[in-house]
Amino acid sequence: MFMRTLLTGRRRLAAAGRERLSAATYVELVQSLFEHTVPALIMTLCFVCTGAYLVLRSNDAILLLLYGIGLMGSSARLLALFGLRRRVFEAGLGVHVARSIERRFGYGYIVFAAALGAFCAWAYATVSIEQHLLIVALIFGYAAGVAATVPLRLWISVTSSLLAVVPTVLVALMTPGVAHWGTGLLSALFLVGGIQSMIKRYRGAAAQISMRHLMETLARQDDLTGLPNRLVLRERFDQIVGRSDSRDLIALHCIDINQLEPVNETYGHMAGDALLKAVAQRLRRVVRGDNLVIHLNGDDFVVIQPNMSDGREAEHLAQQIVSTLDKSYAVAGEDIIITTNIGYAVDLQESADLERLLASAERALRQGKRGATGISAYDASLAPLSLHA
């Protein structure tokens, strides 16, 4: 029964380790490692006090050596916990940085677990039987702390639990006496149950976090084109302006697709939707780097072009967009050719206002459509209207 339970736990752990996580979910799981600091401080205090008591009572050189290694491991764990805590909660934390932080945290955590396991096992074999209660309490307290603070990164929590508990379990099972065998067996069963509980908690938390991030993504994404929507436009614009350099310029392009209504009337709305998806795909290819393309509604798109040193960069991007979009599309078995109008506005980035810039770009777009020009511009920083055919 015990071996079957252990094998079941191993299979579940392996399956959980193969599950793929989104970047946002993974980053949040790594951040969970740093949410609780008090249990680590309590465990360090308990190890320092209990370990010192056992070393003094046993007067064993090996136990003293293991105690010293445990103190160094505990110090490394606390340094990683407090030294990386501010960094892991910084905005915009990427996957690669999160993975590096997780490894540094995890290695320190595991080193202490191995030192604790070796110390408790040797102490169990050398100290008097009345002191065994302290050892069992220490490793059970540690295992409970692992389950409470780091269960969402299984390679850390499961490895640490095994390294801390299994050595003492083996020593207890090899020590003659029913009490020792019972201690070893019960500890092993509790360990297996704890591992299964951590796997279940990890799966539930990962699924919940993934679902929350998915809902947040859907709320910021256009259903038809998959592009970011108006909500992202506001968020991204505020982020750009908030960290801008005084010399930078920003441009906002309003893009209007012609011939969409005739396509809907002639071939149906499904064909019109397919056309908009194709337009969105082409915009993704031409709008790169810091630039961001937004689908506002219908046949209207917006492109944010930040961090420019010269306003002519906006005209260059507008020309690229027009040349990319004004080509044939294979829709409903037909080659459909569309035309594009773009109105864009340029302003100083640090003082730019989204509503003002958007209104200026729309004004330029209307002016360009009345004049039958493909591209028109409005310099919001200087106020005059200038048209470019």
Secondary structure, DSSP 8 states (H G I E B T S, - for coil): -HHHHHHHHHHHHHHHHH----HHHHHHHHHGGGS--HHHHHHHHHHHHHHHHHHHHH--HHHHHHHHHHHHHHHHHHHHHHHSHHHHTSTT--HHHHHHHHHHHHHHHHHHHHHHHHHHHHHHHHS-GGGHHHHHHHHHHHHHHHHHHSTTSHHHHHHHHHHHHHHHHHHHHHSSSHHHHHHHHHHHHHHHHHHHHHHHHHHHHHHHHHHHHHHHHHHTB-TTT--B-HHHHHHHHHHHHHT--TT-EEEEEEEEETTHHHHHHHH-HHHHHHHHHHHHHHHHHHS-TT-EEEEEETTEEEEEEEEESSTHHHHHHHHHHHHHHSSEEEETTEEEE--EEEEEEEEEGGG--HHHHHHHHHHHHHHHHHTT-SEEEEETTT--EEEE-
